[in-house]
Amino acid sequence: MSKSTFGAMAGPKATGEAPRIGVGMLGYAFMGKAHSNAYKTLPYMMYPPVAIPELVAICGRDQKHVEEAQKRYGYRRHYTDWKKMLDDKEVQLFDNGGPNDAHAEPSIAAARAGKHVFCEKPLARTAEEAKTMRDAVKKAKVRHQAAFNYRFVPAVRQAYELIKSGKLGRIYHYRAVYLQEWIMPQYDTPLIWRLQKKLAGSGALGDLGAHIIDLGRHLIGEIESVGALTRTFIEHRARLDGKGTGKVDVDDALVSVVEFENGAIGTLEATRYAGGRKNHNRFEINGEKGTIVFDLERLNELEVYWVDEEPKETRGFHRVSVTEGYHPFISNWWPHGHIIGWEHAMVHEVNHLLDCIVNDKDVAPLGADFEDGYRCAVICDAIVESAQTKRQVKCRY
């Protein structure tokens, strides 16, 4: 093994003492688990760490489950009332991994208390609600990040750098799909919060569509207008309390045509009714000099085609393993070819936020701040309006 390879594996020797930032987490399920894993992994993999996240407190409504989460993830204490957690002076960064209806009020309160805010996507149920959150963090002058974690996949960052460098030239097309299957009839999914407008805001649109909207804005540019169709395939589902059925009042699927301010056009599709698709997030970008394709289920790779590549006899798509030490983020992990996984994007995402807090940097444009979260919500609202009115709708930021 070469000396340079060993150095990349071992990492540099830390110098000085990294500052410590106390974390208060709202939510202990999927995102609480994913974010907690990122905080625990960061100090020894993003080395030397820009800051040491300290797991101060975790909060959830169910006493038994939040106690269990505290022990499992290693938080010092737990709360069942987020207001009490925000009174905790050791909490400097508020991480909101709660359901969509619990994003605005706690995040605004945290900002007013002078705490930095990291909030899961979609930022809010509507653009109006997202605007109140954006305005609050800006007024408080705290750092704020919306958890669009796919910006921090090495292959996506590599695509971003290729596009911003001009190597693809003028961008013509962005087409993206995010497909899952978990609420198809075979799964007997009851009327959970993700299927209720008052709690989720929207269905596949906010859950999946928000991700590919954000990637479109991040990679291509601002979206000017949208046209869309939405569908709800199963309109009534069993209530969680066992008392009959309740109405599903969010979208199960959507398709949208989008127009970018720079002249590019795009298509978006999101559904939770795509049989066989577990977490299929894929985009293709066509430019005057080439094409880039990304598939989350093969997240260490990019498919690339260069229009003028020589010799022309062997010109075609080729698959690039984005695992070299010179690729984004990879020097913190393993020797080339040793792939990383879905959870590593969250480590990069959290590290970015801590760097912005400690070194007084802006979260955007590499990360998504609350302005990005708000603009994504504006586009989501425009898609809903277009589906209702059957016309192309301008995005009113």
QUITANOR-V812087 format. One record per residue. N is the residue number from 0. PHI is phi in degrees with one decimal (* if undefined). PSI is psi as a letter, one per 20 degrees, with the letter a starting at -180 (* if undefined). Layout:
n:N phi:PHI psi:PSI
n:N phi:PHI psi:PSI
This chain:
n:0 phi:* psi:p
n:1 phi:-71.1 psi:q
n:2 phi:-61.0 psi:h
n:3 phi:-65.6 psi:h
n:4 phi:-66.0 psi:g
n:5 phi:-62.1 psi:g
n:6 phi:-62.0 psi:h
n:7 phi:-66.2 psi:h
n:8 phi:-73.4 psi:g
n:9 phi:-78.2 psi:h
n:10 phi:83.1 psi:r
n:11 phi:-73.0 psi:r
n:12 phi:-76.0 psi:p
n:13 phi:-70.0 psi:q
n:14 phi:-125.9 psi:p
n:15 phi:79.4 psi:r
n:16 phi:-105.1 psi:p
n:17 phi:-70.4 psi:q
n:18 phi:-65.6 psi:q
n:19 phi:-110.7 psi:p
n:20 phi:-124.5 psi:o
n:21 phi:-77.7 psi:p
n:22 phi:-108.5 psi:p
n:23 phi:-114.5 psi:o
n:24 phi:-105.2 psi:p
n:25 phi:-101.0 psi:o
n:26 phi:108.7 psi:p
n:27 phi:-130.1 psi:j
n:28 phi:-87.2 psi:c
n:29 phi:-52.3 psi:g
n:30 phi:-74.5 psi:h
n:31 phi:-59.8 psi:g
n:32 phi:-66.8 psi:g
n:33 phi:-65.6 psi:g
n:34 phi:-68.6 psi:g
n:35 phi:-61.4 psi:g
n:36 phi:-59.1 psi:g
n:37 phi:-64.4 psi:g
n:38 phi:-62.9 psi:h
n:39 phi:-74.9 psi:h
n:40 phi:-79.2 psi:h
n:41 phi:-52.4 psi:g
n:42 phi:-59.4 psi:h
n:43 phi:-101.6 psi:i
n:44 phi:-106.8 psi:g
n:45 phi:-87.7 psi:m
n:46 phi:-110.7 psi:p
n:47 phi:-72.1 psi:q
n:48 phi:-68.8 psi:q
n:49 phi:-69.5 psi:h
n:50 phi:-160.7 psi:q
n:51 phi:-103.7 psi:o
n:52 phi:-74.9 psi:p
n:53 phi:-105.6 psi:p
n:54 phi:-80.1 psi:n
n:55 phi:-79.0 psi:g
n:56 phi:-151.5 psi:q
n:57 phi:-128.6 psi:q
n:58 phi:-130.6 psi:p
n:59 phi:-161.3 psi:r
n:60 phi:-75.6 psi:h
n:61 phi:-94.7 psi:o
n:62 phi:-56.0 psi:g
n:63 phi:-62.4 psi:g
n:64 phi:-72.1 psi:h
n:65 phi:-73.1 psi:h
n:66 phi:-62.4 psi:g
n:67 phi:-63.3 psi:g
n:68 phi:-64.7 psi:h
n:69 phi:-58.2 psi:g
n:70 phi:-68.9 psi:g
n:71 phi:-65.1 psi:g
n:72 phi:-91.3 psi:i
n:73 phi:92.2 psi:k
n:74 phi:-77.2 psi:q
n:75 phi:-70.2 psi:h
n:76 phi:-153.5 psi:r
n:77 phi:-134.6 psi:q
n:78 phi:-136.4 psi:q
n:79 phi:-111.6 psi:j
n:80 phi:-132.9 psi:o
n:81 phi:-64.2 psi:h
n:82 phi:-64.1 psi:h
n:83 phi:-68.9 psi:h
n:84 phi:-64.4 psi:h
n:85 phi:-70.5 psi:i
n:86 phi:-78.5 psi:i
n:87 phi:-71.0 psi:o
n:88 phi:-68.2 psi:i
n:89 phi:-78.0 psi:i
n:90 phi:-82.1 psi:o
n:91 phi:-106.3 psi:h
n:92 phi:-120.4 psi:p
n:93 phi:-95.6 psi:o
n:94 phi:-106.8 psi:o
n:95 phi:-99.7 psi:n
n:96 phi:-108.1 psi:k
n:97 phi:-80.1 psi:r
n:98 phi:-60.5 psi:r
n:99 phi:-58.2 psi:h
n:100 phi:-73.0 psi:i
n:101 phi:-106.1 psi:j
n:102 phi:-85.5 psi:g
n:103 phi:-69.3 psi:f
n:104 phi:-59.5 psi:g
n:105 phi:-66.0 psi:h
n:106 phi:-67.4 psi:g
n:107 phi:-65.5 psi:g
n:108 phi:-62.8 psi:h
n:109 phi:-63.3 psi:g
n:110 phi:-61.3 psi:g
n:111 phi:-63.8 psi:h
n:112 phi:-85.0 psi:j
n:113 phi:82.8 psi:j
n:114 phi:-99.3 psi:q
n:115 phi:-68.2 psi:q
n:116 phi:-130.0 psi:p
n:117 phi:-121.8 psi:o
n:118 phi:-127.0 psi:p
n:119 phi:-64.4 psi:r
n:120 phi:-94.9 psi:q
n:121 phi:-64.0 psi:q
n:122 phi:-55.6 psi:h
n:123 phi:-154.3 psi:r
n:124 phi:-79.1 psi:h
n:125 phi:-143.1 psi:r
n:126 phi:-64.2 psi:h
n:127 phi:-60.2 psi:g
n:128 phi:-67.2 psi:g
n:129 phi:-62.8 psi:h
n:130 phi:-63.4 psi:h
n:131 phi:-63.9 psi:h
n:132 phi:-71.3 psi:g
n:133 phi:-59.9 psi:g
n:134 phi:-63.8 psi:h
n:135 phi:-67.3 psi:g
n:136 phi:-71.1 psi:h
n:137 phi:-68.8 psi:g
n:138 phi:-64.6 psi:h
n:139 phi:-77.5 psi:i
n:140 phi:59.3 psi:l
n:141 phi:-104.5 psi:r
n:142 phi:-76.3 psi:q
n:143 phi:-144.5 psi:p
n:144 phi:-140.7 psi:p
n:145 phi:-93.9 psi:p
n:146 phi:-83.3 psi:m
n:147 phi:-89.4 psi:n
n:148 phi:-69.8 psi:i
n:149 phi:-70.6 psi:i
n:150 phi:-61.4 psi:h
n:151 phi:-105.4 psi:j
n:152 phi:-74.7 psi:p
n:153 phi:-51.0 psi:g
n:154 phi:-66.3 psi:h
n:155 phi:-69.1 psi:g
n:156 phi:-62.3 psi:h
n:157 phi:-62.9 psi:g
n:158 phi:-60.8 psi:g
n:159 phi:-57.0 psi:g
n:160 phi:-66.7 psi:h
n:161 phi:-63.2 psi:g
n:162 phi:-68.0 psi:g
n:163 phi:-66.7 psi:h
n:164 phi:-75.0 psi:i
n:165 phi:89.9 psi:j
n:166 phi:-65.2 psi:h
n:167 phi:-88.9 psi:i
n:168 phi:68.2 psi:b
n:169 phi:-64.2 psi:p
n:170 phi:-91.5 psi:p
n:171 phi:-99.2 psi:g
n:172 phi:-135.1 psi:q
n:173 phi:-130.7 psi:o
n:174 phi:-126.2 psi:p
n:175 phi:-140.3 psi:q
n:176 phi:-133.0 psi:q
n:177 phi:-134.2 psi:o
n:178 phi:-121.6 psi:p
n:179 phi:-135.7 psi:r
n:180 phi:-132.0 psi:j
n:181 phi:-74.7 psi:i
n:182 phi:-113.0 psi:j
n:183 phi:-63.4 psi:q
n:184 phi:-52.4 psi:h
n:185 phi:-61.2 psi:h
n:186 phi:-91.1 psi:i
n:187 phi:51.7 psi:l
n:188 phi:-67.2 psi:p
n:189 phi:-77.7 psi:a
n:190 phi:-80.8 psi:m
n:191 phi:-76.9 psi:r
n:192 phi:-62.1 psi:h
n:193 phi:-66.9 psi:i
n:194 phi:-108.2 psi:j
n:195 phi:-123.7 psi:p
n:196 phi:-59.9 psi:h
n:197 phi:-65.4 psi:h
n:198 phi:-100.2 psi:g
n:199 phi:-98.8 psi:h
n:200 phi:88.9 psi:g
n:201 phi:-153.1 psi:r
n:202 phi:-100.4 psi:d
n:203 phi:-58.6 psi:h
n:204 phi:-60.2 psi:g
n:205 phi:-78.2 psi:h
n:206 phi:-72.7 psi:g
n:207 phi:-115.7 psi:g
n:208 phi:-58.7 psi:h
n:209 phi:-58.2 psi:h
n:210 phi:-64.0 psi:g
n:211 phi:-77.8 psi:h
n:212 phi:-64.9 psi:g
n:213 phi:-62.1 psi:g
n:214 phi:-63.7 psi:h
n:215 phi:-61.9 psi:g
n:216 phi:-64.2 psi:g
n:217 phi:-65.6 psi:g
n:218 phi:-88.7 psi:h
n:219 phi:-104.5 psi:g
n:220 phi:142.1 psi:a
n:221 phi:-67.3 psi:q
n:222 phi:-91.8 psi:p
n:223 phi:-94.0 psi:g
n:224 phi:-152.9 psi:r
n:225 phi:-139.9 psi:q
n:226 phi:-129.4 psi:q
n:227 phi:-155.5 psi:q
n:228 phi:-128.4 psi:q
n:229 phi:-129.8 psi:q
n:230 phi:-141.6 psi:q
n:231 phi:-117.8 psi:o
n:232 phi:-85.1 psi:h
n:233 phi:-120.5 psi:o
n:234 phi:-91.0 psi:i
n:235 phi:-137.8 psi:p
n:236 phi:-136.2 psi:r
n:237 phi:-64.2 psi:p
n:238 phi:-72.3 psi:q
n:239 phi:-66.8 psi:h
n:240 phi:-84.6 psi:j
n:241 phi:79.5 psi:j
n:242 phi:-95.3 psi:m
n:243 phi:75.3 psi:b
n:244 phi:-119.5 psi:r
n:245 phi:-131.2 psi:r
n:246 phi:-85.3 psi:p
n:247 phi:-84.8 psi:o
n:248 phi:-120.6 psi:k
n:249 phi:-125.0 psi:r
n:250 phi:-74.4 psi:q
n:251 phi:-90.6 psi:h
n:252 phi:-156.7 psi:q
n:253 phi:-149.2 psi:q
n:254 phi:-131.3 psi:q
n:255 phi:-145.2 psi:q
n:256 phi:-105.5 psi:p
n:257 phi:-123.9 psi:q
n:258 phi:-118.3 psi:p
n:259 phi:-91.2 psi:q
n:260 phi:-62.1 psi:h
n:261 phi:-85.2 psi:j
n:262 phi:99.4 psi:i
n:263 phi:-68.5 psi:q
n:264 phi:-121.9 psi:q
n:265 phi:-151.8 psi:r
n:266 phi:-130.0 psi:q
n:267 phi:-127.8 psi:p
n:268 phi:-140.3 psi:p
n:269 phi:-139.3 psi:p
n:270 phi:-155.6 psi:q
n:271 phi:-113.8 psi:k
n:272 phi:-126.1 psi:k
n:273 phi:-101.7 psi:n
n:274 phi:-52.3 psi:p
n:275 phi:90.9 psi:i
n:276 phi:-93.6 psi:o
n:277 phi:-89.4 psi:g
n:278 phi:-156.2 psi:m
n:279 phi:-93.4 psi:n
n:280 phi:-109.9 psi:o
n:281 phi:-136.7 psi:p
n:282 phi:-134.7 psi:q
n:283 phi:-130.5 psi:p
n:284 phi:-122.2 psi:p
n:285 phi:-107.4 psi:p
n:286 phi:-121.2 psi:r
n:287 phi:-67.0 psi:h
n:288 phi:-109.1 psi:i
n:289 phi:174.3 psi:a
n:290 phi:-133.1 psi:q
n:291 phi:-123.4 psi:p
n:292 phi:-128.3 psi:p
n:293 phi:-129.4 psi:q
n:294 phi:-133.1 psi:o
n:295 phi:-57.3 psi:h
n:296 phi:-74.9 psi:i
n:297 phi:-132.3 psi:l
n:298 phi:-69.7 psi:i
n:299 phi:-88.8 psi:j
n:300 phi:-127.0 psi:q
n:301 phi:-124.7 psi:q
n:302 phi:-95.5 psi:p
n:303 phi:-133.1 psi:p
n:304 phi:-132.2 psi:p
n:305 phi:-107.3 psi:p
n:306 phi:-60.5 psi:g
n:307 phi:-106.8 psi:k
n:308 phi:-63.0 psi:p
n:309 phi:-113.8 psi:q
n:310 phi:-76.6 psi:q
n:311 phi:-63.7 psi:h
n:312 phi:-64.9 psi:h
n:313 phi:-112.5 psi:j
n:314 phi:-67.3 psi:p
n:315 phi:172.1 psi:r
n:316 phi:-66.1 psi:p
n:317 phi:-132.7 psi:q
n:318 phi:-97.9 psi:p
n:319 phi:-104.2 psi:p
n:320 phi:-84.5 psi:o
n:321 phi:-86.0 psi:m
n:322 phi:-134.3 psi:j
n:323 phi:-75.6 psi:q
n:324 phi:-61.6 psi:h
n:325 phi:-90.2 psi:i
n:326 phi:-79.7 psi:q
n:327 phi:-55.2 psi:p
n:328 phi:73.2 psi:h
n:329 phi:-67.1 psi:h
n:330 phi:-60.6 psi:i
n:331 phi:-82.8 psi:i
n:332 phi:-112.2 psi:d
n:333 phi:-119.2 psi:r
n:334 phi:-60.4 psi:q
n:335 phi:-54.5 psi:q
n:336 phi:88.8 psi:i
n:337 phi:-91.4 psi:o
n:338 phi:-72.4 psi:q
n:339 phi:-111.6 psi:r
n:340 phi:-124.6 psi:a
n:341 phi:-55.8 psi:g
n:342 phi:-68.6 psi:h
n:343 phi:-70.1 psi:h
n:344 phi:-61.4 psi:h
n:345 phi:-72.4 psi:h
n:346 phi:-63.1 psi:g
n:347 phi:-62.7 psi:g
n:348 phi:-64.9 psi:g
n:349 phi:-65.7 psi:g
n:350 phi:-60.7 psi:h
n:351 phi:-61.6 psi:g
n:352 phi:-63.5 psi:g
n:353 phi:-62.6 psi:h
n:354 phi:-61.6 psi:g
n:355 phi:-66.4 psi:h
n:356 phi:-68.1 psi:g
n:357 phi:-69.6 psi:h
n:358 phi:-106.0 psi:j
n:359 phi:54.1 psi:l
n:360 phi:-106.6 psi:q
n:361 phi:-79.9 psi:p
n:362 phi:-66.0 psi:g
n:363 phi:-82.0 psi:q
n:364 phi:-92.6 psi:i
n:365 phi:-71.4 psi:g
n:366 phi:-98.3 psi:r
n:367 phi:-96.1 psi:o
n:368 phi:-92.8 psi:a
n:369 phi:-69.3 psi:h
n:370 phi:-64.6 psi:g
n:371 phi:-64.1 psi:g
n:372 phi:-62.0 psi:h
n:373 phi:-64.4 psi:g
n:374 phi:-65.3 psi:h
n:375 phi:-62.6 psi:g
n:376 phi:-64.9 psi:h
n:377 phi:-60.3 psi:g
n:378 phi:-66.9 psi:g
n:379 phi:-60.0 psi:g
n:380 phi:-62.1 psi:h
n:381 phi:-65.7 psi:h
n:382 phi:-64.4 psi:g
n:383 phi:-61.2 psi:g
n:384 phi:-62.4 psi:g
n:385 phi:-63.1 psi:g
n:386 phi:-64.0 psi:h
n:387 phi:-76.0 psi:h
n:388 phi:-97.1 psi:i
n:389 phi:58.9 psi:l
n:390 phi:-145.7 psi:r
n:391 phi:-67.7 psi:p
n:392 phi:-121.9 psi:p
n:393 phi:-72.3 psi:q
n:394 phi:-87.2 psi:o
n:395 phi:-100.6 psi:n
n:396 phi:-80.9 psi:*
